[in-house]
C-alpha cells in the first residue's frame, strides 16, 4: 500500500509539473512576485483553458478590488478587463450584444470595459449541477455601453479561482504592506541626492555665468 501511494504521488507530481510547464504559469508567477514585493498585494487568476488545460493571469494594482471573510481569507474579487469587441464576441458568442458583434465585424479596435465579479454565492446549493448554484458566483458585465450594464455570463466556480497573497497584514487589513513601502523614504532620499549630484556636475561643466575673478 505504501509503494502504491508513493507511485501515485510521483505520478501526480509529474502531471502537475507537466501541466505548469505547458501553460504560462512561470511567466505569470514572476509578475506576481514583482507585484507582491512592490505593492504588498497580488492577485493571479487560475482558469480553465481548452488549449493549455489551465491559464494564469496576474493582475496589476488598480485593476482589481479584494474583500476577505471573517477569518481574513480573501474570497471576493472585482476586476476590470479591457477588451476589444472581437475578444468579447469570441469569448461570449451566445450572449454578445448585437452592436458589439457588429463592431467586431467592422474590426473596431475600441477598448471596452468588462467587469468580472467573483464572490461567495448566497444561493449555493450543495450537490447542484447548476453553474449559478456553485459555491462562488462568477458574473461578467459589459460596462457603460448603450442601455446600461449587460450581463455577458452568469456562472460560478467550485473553488475560489484567484490566488491573492499579501506580504504582510496588520489586524483586519485586507490589503498588505510590502518591503518597497518600508524602503520608500530611503529611495526618495537617494533620488534627490542623485538629482542634486547630476545638477552639480551640469553646472560645473556648463555654469550659468562665467566671469573673471579680479581679486
N, C-alpha and C positions, 0 to 999 in steps of 0.2 A: 504494500500500500504506500509506503514511504517513497519507493522508487517511482511509482506511478505519479505521485504528487510532484516530485522533482521534475519528471518529464513534462507534466502539464505546465508547471511554472516556467520551465525553459522554453517550451513552445509558445506560450502566451507572451513571454518577454520578446522573443524573436518576432512575433507578429506585430507587437507594438512598435518596436524599432523600425520594422519594415514599413509600417503604415506612416510613421512620422517622417521617415526619410523620403517617401514618395510625395508627401504633402509640402506645404510651405511653412511648416512648424518652426524650423530653425531660423528662418528669416524673421518671422513674426515674434519669436521669443526674444531675439536680440532687441527688437524695437520695444518690447515690453520692459526689458531690463533698463533701457535708456529712460523710458517714461517713469519707471519706479524710482530710479536714482535722482531724477530731476524734479519731479512733481510730488513724489511720495505716494502716489496712487496710480494704478494702471488697470487697464481693462482689455481683455482679449476674448473675443467670441470664438466658440468652437461649434461649427455647424457641419451638417452633412453635405457631401459633395458627390454628385453622380460619377464624376471622372476620377477624383483622387480619394474617394471614400470620406475624407474629412478635410475641412478647410478652416484655417485660422485667420482671424483679422484683429490686429491690435489697433485700438482707438487711441486718439491723442487727446490731451487736455482741451476742454472746450467743446468736444463733440458729444459728451455724454453726461448724465447725472446718475448718481447712485443713491440707494437707500438701504438700510440694514434692518434686520429684525430685532427682537428684544434681546437676543443673545449676541448681537454685534456682528452677525454674519450678513454679508451683502446678498440680498435676494431680489433686488429691483434695479433695473437699468432702463433709462430712457436715452435713446441715442438718435441723432440726426444724420441722415445719409444724403449725400449729394449725388444724384443720379441723372443720367440723360433719359430722354423719352424712349430711346431704343433699349436701354438697360431695363427700364420699368416694363416695357412691353415684352421683353424676353423672360423676365422673372415672373411676371403675373399675366400671362396671355389670356386667362379667362376672366379676369376682373379689371383689366386696364381700362380706364375711361376712354371713350371714343376719340376725344380731342387729343389725348396723349398718344393714342395709336396713330392718329393722323400725323402728329408731329414726328413720330418715329419714321413714318414712310417718307416724310419730306426731308429726312436726315437733319432734323433740327437739333443742334448741339447745345441748346439752352439747358443750364443746370436747374434741376427741380429738387425740392426738398421732400424727403420721406422721413416720417417719424416712426421709430420702432420702439414699442413698449413691451418690456418683459417684466412681469411681476407675479407674485403668488395669486393663484386663481381662487377667488371666493366660491366659485361653482365647481370646484374639484370634486369628482366622483370616483372613488376607488373602483378599479376593475372596469371602468368605462372605456369603450373603444373610440369614443368621440374625441376629436382633437381639441375641441373647445372645453372639454372637461378634464384635461390633464392637470397635473399639479401646478404648472406655471403657464400662464396665458401669454400669447405672443400676437401682437397686433401691429400691422404695418398700415400707416395712414399717409395719404398724399396731402401735403400741407399747402394752403394758400393758393389753390388753383380753382378758379371758376366759382362754383356754387358751394364752396366750403370744403372742409376736410372729408376726404373719401377713404373708406377702408379698402385696402388692396388685399389684405389677408388677415383672417381671424383664425388663429390656430393655437398650438400650445406645445410645451415641452414636458417630457417625463422628468427631466433633471434641469437644474439651472444651467443655461448654456454659456455663461460667461465666467472667466477666471479673473478675479478682481483683487489682487494682492495690494496691501498697504504697508509701507516701510515701517511706520511707527504711528500708533494712535494713542490718544490720551482720553481716558474716561469714555464718554459716549460719542466721540468723534466718528464721523462717517468717512471723511477724507483723511489721508495720512500726511505725515511730515516726512521730509527727505533730507539726506545729507547735504544736498545743494542748498536747502533753505538755511541750514546751520552755517554753511560757508559763504553765504551771500554777502554779509558785511565785509569780510576779508577780500572777496572777489571785487567788490565795488572799490575798495581802497586801492587794490593793485591796479585796477583800470585807471583810476585817477592819477596814480603815481606814474604809470606808463605814459599817459597822455601828457603830463607835465614834463617828463623826460624828453619826449619827442618834440614838444613845443620849445624846450630849451635848446635842443640841437638845431632846430629850424631857425631860431633867432640868432644863434651863433654863426651859422653859415650864411644866412641872409638877414642881417639885422634891419629893423625898420628905419634906422637913421644912423649913418656913419659920418663922424666929424673928427677932425684932428684935435688932439689934446695939446693946447698951447701952454700948459703948465699953470 
